[in-house]
């Protein structure tokens, strides 16, 4: 019988750690990734970044002598006519703030998907999930073919996004392509190196305050609840009004004006027998941080326009009543008063975030007696007048922005900002973030705090203060419950240390030396009896934990046991115990093999466009066979294999582009599309299984 030894145990860890080719990264510097690759002479590298940080990013690249990295902005990909340049593009593409590409129905997602076909892709974001697990799965489809994770229990990324994949399976599968380290993991595993892993302590506090007395807020919320225009979109329209009411009365007043404008346009469109146009929609509901809501709202408004009339007359009466109530609002704003007390009682630079631009302008006026400035999107303002956004940031955070201290007249202690500032900027001169409004997604909360909660902060402690709506408005919004539900979805993306096991396993692998090349088995004295089976299904490696008669895939649990195995007491391998574990795991393995077999022909996805082309291509193949054209027959056979298996989002979009052309489709066109794509990897759907390693953990009192 084999005896346990360090090498086999590390060998098991090494095999369990193998991953698909490309990865999505969280909290990892895309700039430094490009610098490392460029200076090491790696293949051409490109970057896709928000416009607002391009100059800052380019300056850093220039500083290190990297001139050749092309930069494409998010905004340029949002243009309706955006199309990727002729391939080949950069061999390696870094996408910063990648969460902005989480929605496959947007122009920017489609343009990026086409652009990165054939490239290695690094997606950099601290918040890959804003609303649900589908956000992350759509990001993965930018570089993974639809069936890539079949052997890990996710047969189709597209279907998983539609149906919300099993939470535990999705968590384990996406871990193979996500780099995510919690703060605790960084501090325990990486401290002691050349950079001190020091983070500021963080405290949180909540204040409940509204912009008017509770009775008035209750009356206004009741009035909003009575609005009915918009049909299926009415709840979203009311929600946007309620959110603006919670922000400030000026923001609510502006939202009422937009709703009034919507009613005008809806009446006009109904009289003309048509739906709202996209341009008219944008006039009523301009782009804002809630653009995801707009993507849902516009189709609902179109559907309503086609199916019924809008109760505009009743809504106009309600709007008039709401304006009468606003006219009686007292001059004192309880919410502003609470903010004033906070700023007076606590020193230190503070960023006040709001998602409503009218609120930002209002706060700038209310706080004019302080050293305050504001940033609205790409513009900035001091109390004395308009300036550039860059000037405001340099005045508020000179150390973080790499500039000198501003003159006394421009020194700034309070920065009022909309959520466009909440991404990609280092403002750690500040020691406090105030959430004056709660955003649509908890991801926004993380992005806001991320401006100051950074490694190497000069502050020993930072603070987060959240303004919650008053009870009457909170009941109408039910906002805290919605945020809590979204936070639970974000756990799949690795927040809260849920993916620390990946990094722990990588560290274990890097410490191994001379691991055996073939299959191996080992046994240790552990806390509980179980068996870890490292199984290669198709070309992916899975970790199966067997406890008694129960077998489950749990790479996180397997990693914890493998980590303890390095120093554990060796035991003799019990072959009968091993056979029992394999028998218990067999049904699970067979189900995975069946899924891989199904993926070869996408049998569960018969209505997909590519599959409907297969009979047509097979007819062409039969004609080629009759002519004795072996070369074309081989090419058509490979084309059928590609059409039958999964594709990346970009590959599918390029096929859609081909089929949407006005001219008739001919076989050479389809072959040209096929040859222009990266080779389809047959190993992705190879039907094979191999037990490559196992580790028995025997109870401490067990003697074998």
N, C-alpha and C positions, 0 to 999 in steps of 0.2 A: 504494500500500500504506500501511496505517496505521502511524504511528510510536508508540512507547511514550511514555507521559506519566504523571505522577503520578496525575491524576484517574482514568483508566480502571482503574489498578491498585487504587486505593482503592475504586472502584466495585465491583470484583470482590469485595473483602473485605467490603464492606457487604452485598452480596447473599448471600454465604456465611454471614453471621452471623445471618440471619433465623431465628426460632424460633417454635414454637407459643406459644399465648397465656399459659399458666401454667407456673410453674417450681417445681422442688424445689430448695431451697438447702441448702448445707452450710456450717457454720462462719459463719453469718451471724446477727446478732442479731434475733430475732423481735420483741423488745421495741422496738427502735429502728425497725423497719419499721412497727409500729403507730403509734408516736409520730409518725413522719414523715407517714404518711397522715392521721392524725387532725388534726394541726396544719395540714395543707395543705388541709383541708376536703374530703378524699376521701370516697367513699361509706362507709356504715357498716362498721366493722371489728370482727371478733370474734377471740377467741383460745381455743385449746385447749391446756391445760398440765397437768403433773402437780400433784397437790394440794399437795405439799410446798413448791412454790415460788410458789404463788399469792399469798401475803401479800407476799413479797419483790417480786414483779412488780407487784402492785397499788400498792405503796408508790411504786415508780418512776413509774408512770403518774400517780398523784396528784400527785407532785412536779412534773410538767409540765402539770398541769391537764387531764388526759385522764380524764374520769369515765365516759364513755358506752360504753367498749369492754367488752362482756360477756365473761366468762370461763367456760368449761366445763372441768371437770377430766377427765383421762383416766379416773379411777376411776369417775366417774358414767356414762361411756360403756360401762364394763365390765359394768354391771348387765344381767341377762338381759332385763329388760323395757324397757331404754333404747330410746326412739324419738325421732327428731328432732322439734322443734317444728314447727307448721304453717309452711310456707314463705310468704313469703320470709324467709330467714335473713340474716345479715350478707353484704354483697356481697363482702367480702374476709375470708378466714379464715386466720389464722396458726396452724399446728399445731407446737408446740414438742416436742422429743424425738420426732420423727415416726417414728423406727425402732420405737417401741412399737406401731405400727399396721402392721407389715410382714406379719402373718399374717392372711390373709383368712378363716380359720376361727374367729377370735375374735369375741366379742360387741363388743369395742371397735372393731374394724375395720368391722364391719357397721353399727354405729351411726354412726360417723364418715362412712362412705361415703354413707349416706342424708342425713346432716346437711348435707354440702357440695354436694349437687346444685344446680347453678345458681350457685354462688359461685366467685369466683376463689380459688385456694388457694396458699398458700406453706407448704411443708413444710420445717421447720428441723431438721437433724440433722447431727452430725459423723460418724455411723456408719450410713449407710443400709443397708449390707449386713452382716448378722451371720453368715449361713451360706452363702448362694449368691446368684447374680444375681437369682433369683426374688424375693428380698426387695425389691429396688429396683423391679422391674417391678410388683409388687403395689401399692407406694406410688404409682407413676405412674398406675395405674388409678383412683385416687381422683379424679383430675382430667382424665385423658385418656380419650377414647373408645377402645375396643379396637383400632380400625383406624387410629388417628391417625398412627402412624409407618410406615404401609405404604410410602409413597414412599421411605422411608429404609432399607428392607430388613427391616422387622419387621411382617409383615402382621397379626399378632394378638398383643397384649401377653399375653393369657391363655394362648395356646398357647406363646408363648415362655417364660413362667414355668413351664409344665408340662414342657417339653422341653429347657430350658436352651438358649436361643438362641445362635447362633453368636457367640462371644465378641467378635470384631472388629466385627461388625455392631451388636450390642447396645451396645458401647462408643461407637461413633460416633453411634448414634441417641439414646441417653439423654443424650448430651452436650448436645443441643439444649434440654433442659429441666432441666439441673442447673447450678447455680452452685458451682464448687469451685475454690479457689485454694490452691496449695501455699504453704508458708512461704517457700520460695525465691522464688516469683513475687511474693508480697507485698513482700518485702524489696527486690527489684530493680526492681519497677515502681511502687511506691507510696511509697517512702522519699523524704524531702525535703518532705513536706507538713506540716500543722500537728501531726500526731501522729508521733512517732518510732517507726519499725517495728523495735523492739528485742525480740528473743526471747532467753530464757536459753539458754545452751549446755546440751546434754543428754548425759548419759553413762548407759550401761547396764551392768549387771553381773548375772551369774547365779550362784546358789549351789545346790548339790545337797544336800539334807538331808531326812531323814524324821523322823517323830515317835517312832520307836523304832529299836533296832538293826536293821541290815539283815537279819539272820537271822530275826528276829521278823516284820518286814514281809513277807519272802518267804513265811513260813508262813501269815500272814494272807491274803495275796493268793492263795495256792494254795487256801485254804479257800473264799474267795469264788468262785473259778473253778469250784468243784464244785457250786455252787447251781444248781438246775434249775427251780424254781417260776416260773410266769409264762408258759410257752410261748414264743410269739414275742416277748414282752416281757422274757424272762429276761436277754438281753444288756444291755438298758437298766437293769434292776434291779441287775445285777452292776456295771455301770459307775458307777451312783450310789454304791454301797457302796465301790468302789475310790477314787472321788474323795474321799469322806469319810475314808477311811483315809489318803490323802495329806495331808489337811488337819490332822487331829489325832486322837488316840485318843478324847477326849471326843466329837468329831463322829462318829467311827466307831461308838462305843458307842450314840449316839442313833440312827444309821442302822440298826443291828442291831435296836433296839427297834421301829423303824418296819416293818422287814421282818417281824419277828415278828407285829406287829399285822396286817400284810397277810395272812400265812398264816392267822391266826385268822379273819379276815373271808372269805378265799377258801374255807376249809373250810365255814364256815357257809353261804355263798352256794351252794356246790356241794350241800350237804345239802338245801337248800331248792329246788334246781333252778332257780336264777336267777343272773344276773351281778351283779357289784359295782355299787352305785349310785354316782352322782357324789359324794354326800355321804360315803360310805364311802371312796372313793378319796382325797378331800381329807383325811380323818382320817389316812390312811397317808402321803400325799405332799403336804403342805401347799404352797401357792404359794411359790415361791422364784425366784431369778434364773434357774433352769433351767426356767421355765414352758414354753418351747418344747418341751423334752423331754417334759414332762407331756402336752402336746397329742398327742404321738405315743404315749406310754405307755398312756394310758387306753383308746383304741380297741383296742390290742393285747391288753390284759388282758381286755377284753370279748370279743374274738374267741376268746381262749384258753378263757374260761369256757364259751363255747358249744360248743367243739369237743373238750374233753378235760378230764381231771382234773389236779389239781395235786399234784406229788410232795412233799407237805408233810412227811410223816414223815421222809424223808431230809434235807430241808432243816433241820428242827428239830435233828437230830443234829449237822449241820454248824454251826449257830448256837451250840449248846452248846459244841462244840469251840472255836469262835472266842472265846467268852467265857472259856473256860479259859486260852487263850493270852493274852488281854488281862489276866487276873488276874496273870500272871507278868511283865508288863511292868515294867522298872525305873523308878524314880522320875524319873531324869534323862531329859529329852526333848531329843534332839540338835537338833531343829529350833528349839525355843525357845532353846536355848543359842546357836545360830548367830545368831538374832535379837538376843539380849542382847549378843553381841560386837559386832555391827554398830552397835547403838545406843550402846554404850560408847565405841567407837573414833571415831565420827563425830558431831559436834554438829549442831544444826539440827533444826527441826521435821520430824517424819516421820509420814506416814499409812501405816498397815498395813492392807491390804485382804484380806479373806477372804470367800468366798461361803458360809461355814457359820456360822450364829449360835452354835452351841455352841463353835466355835473362838474367836469373838470374845469370848465370856464367859470362856473359859479363858485367853486371852491377857491379859485385864484382870486376872485373879487373879495370873498369873505375873509381870506387870510392875507390881504394885501399889506397889513401892518407888520407881517413877519417877513423874514428873508425867504421868500417863496418864489418858485418858478414852476412852469408847467410844460409838458410835452404832449402835443396832440398829433399822434401819427408821426408825420415827417416834419412837423413844424414845432417851434419852441416859443416860449413867451416868458419874459420877466414881467413884474408888475409895471415896469416902465414902458413896455412895448414888445413888439414881435422881434424875434431873433431866430437864428438857425437852431435846429435840434442839437447839433454838435456843440454849439456854444453853451446851451443849457446844461448838457451832460458834463462838459468840462468844468463848469462853475460848481455843479453839485458834487461831482465825484472826481476831483482832479487827480488823486492818487491812482484810482482804478483806471482812469482814462489816459494815464501817462503824461499829464500836463502839469504846468506850474500852478501854484495857488493863485486864484483869481484876485483881482483888485477888490478892495473892501466893498465897493458899491455893488459888486456882482456876486459876492459870497452868498451861498444858498444853503439853507438848513432843511427846507421842506420842498420836496418835488412831487407835484401832482401829475399823474400819468394815466393814460389809457392803456389797455392791454397790449397795444402794439409795442409797448416798451418791455413787455414781460418776457421776451425771448432774446437770447443770444448776447446780452450785454452784461458786463461786469460793473456793478455799482456798489462794491463792498465798502466804500467809504461810509455808507449808511449802516445803521445798526438796528433799524426798525422798519417793518413793512406793515402798512395798514390796509386791510381789505375793506375799503369803504363800501363796496358792493360785492356780493357773492357772484362769481361768474357762472356761466352755464355748466362748466365742467371742473371737477377737482384738479384736472391737469393744469388749468390756468392758475389755481392756487399754488401748485408746486412751481410753476414757471415764475410767478411773481416773487416768491420767497427765494428762488434760486438766484435772483439778482444780487443778494447779499449773503446768503448762506453758502459760503464757498471755502474750499481748502485754503489755508493760509490767511484767513481773515485777521485783520489787526484787532478785532474786537473779541474779547473773551466770551461775550454773550451777545446774542441777538434776540429780538422779540418780534412776535407776530400778533397783531391785534385785528380781530375780525368783527365787523359790525353786522349783527343779525337783524332782520326785520322785526318790527313790533308784532305782538301775538296775532292781531287781526289780519295783518298782511301775510304773516308766516303761514297761517292756516290756508289762505287762498293760494299761496305759492307752493306749499308743501316742498319747499326748495331743499331743506336739509335732508329730507328722506330721499329725494332724487340724487343728491350728491353722494349720500351714503351708498346707494345702489351702484353708482358708477365707480366709487372707490373699490368696491368688492371686485368689479371686473378688472380693475387695473392690477390686481394681484397677479394675474396671469402673466403680465409683462415684466414681473420681477421686482416690483416695489416691495418694500418691507423685508428685503433679504430673502425672498422666495427663491431666487436663483443663485444664491451664494454657493450652493453645492457644485455648480459648474466650475466656479473659480477654485473651489477647494480641490476638486478633482484634477484640474489643470496643474495646480501646484504639486499634487501627489505624483502626477505623471512626470513632471520636469525633474523630480528628485530621483526617479528610477534609473538604474544603470544595469545593463546586461540582462534585460528581461528576456526570457526564452521566446523563441519565434513561434513555437507550436502551441497546441492546446495545453492547458495546465489546470491543476486542481490543488486546493490547499484547504486547511481547516485550522480554526483558531478557537480559543476559549472566549466566548462572548457572553453578553448579558442574557440573551434569549436565543433559543435554538431556531435557526432559520438557514436557508441556503440562498446564495446569490448566484444566479445563472446569467452569464454574459453570452448572449446569443446574437449571431449575425443573421438577420433576416433580409433577403435581397442583398443590398450593399450597406445597410444601416445596422448599427449595433444597438441592442436594447438590453436593459438590465431588468431581470425578473426576480422578484423577491418571493420565495416560497416559505410559507409558515404553515405547518401542518398540511391540510388539504387545500389551502388557499394559495393561489398564485396571482400576483399582481405586478404590473409594471410600475416601478417606482425608482427611477434613477437617483432621486434625492436620498431616499433611505439607503439605497445601495452604496451611494458615495460616502455616507456617514459611516457605514460599517467598514468599507474599504479603507477609510482613513484611519480607523482604529486598528485595523488588521496589521499595520506596519509594525506596531509595538506590542501586539497581543501575544499571549503564550501560544506556541504552535501545538496542534493536536494531530492525530492521525485521521486521514480521510476515511469516512465510513461509506463504502461503495453502495451498500443497500439503501442507506439514507439518501445518497445521490440519485439512485435509480427512482426512488419514491418521489423526489423533488422533480425530476424530469417528467415523470408520469403526470404529476399534478400540473405542470406547466404546459403539457402537450396541447390541451384544448385551446389555450390562449394563442400558442404559436400557430396552430392550424388555422385559427380565424385570421391571423395576420397574413399567412400565406394565401388564403383564399382572397383576401383584399388585394394583395399584390397581383394575383392571377386576374382578378376583375379589372385592375388598373391597366392591364395590357391592352384591353379593348374597351375600356370605359363603359362596361356593360350597364352600369347604374346611371349613365348620363347619356341616354340614347338621343335626346333631342338637341344635343349640342350641334352648332352649325358645322363644325369640322367633320363630325361623324356622318352628317347627311351628304357630304361630298364623297365619301368612300365608295359607294356603288358606282358613281360616275368615273372615278379613277380606276376601279377594277375593270370597268368596261374598256377603258383605254389600254389597260394592261393586257387584256385578252387580245385586243387588236394588235398590240406590239408582239405578243407571242406568236400570233398567226403569221406575222411578217418576218418572224425570226430575228427581231431587233432585241438582242439580249441586253445591250447597254441601257436602252430605254426601259425595258422590263425591270431591270435591277433598280433604276431610279424611281420608277413608279411603285415598286414594292416598298422602298424606303419612305416614299411619300405617304403611302397608306399607313405605315407604322407611326409616322409622325401625327397624322390626322387622328389615329385611334387613341394615342396616348395624350397625356396632359401637356399644356403649354404655359409659358409665363403670360402675364397680362399683356405685355408688349407684343409677343408673338401672335396672340389672338387678335389684337387690334390691327396689326399689319395684315392679317388675313381678312379682317373686316374691310379694311381699306381697299384691298384687291377686289373683293366681291361687290363693293359699292360703286365701282366704276361703271360708267354708262355702257361701255362696250361689252360684248359677250365674252364670258370667261372661256379660255382655251387651255388645254393641258400644259403647253409651254409656259404660260403665265404662272400657273400653280407650281410648276417645277422650279421656276425662277424664284418664287417666294420661298420655297423649301430650301434651295441651295444657298440663299442669302442668310439663312439662320444658322446659329451654332449647331453642331451635330447633335442629334438626339442620342442620348446615352442609353444604349440597350440595357446596361447594368441597372438602370433605375427600376426596371420591372423584371429583372431576372428572378426566376422562381428557385430560390435556394435557401437553405437554413443550415447553420453550423453552430454547434456549441463550442465556443472557443476558450472559455474559462469558467471556473466555478469556485466559490468560496463557501465553506460550511462554517457557520458560527454555532458552536455547541454551547449549551448552558454551562456555567462555571463548575457545576457539580457533576457534569456528565463525564464519564470515563469511557473512552472508546478503545 
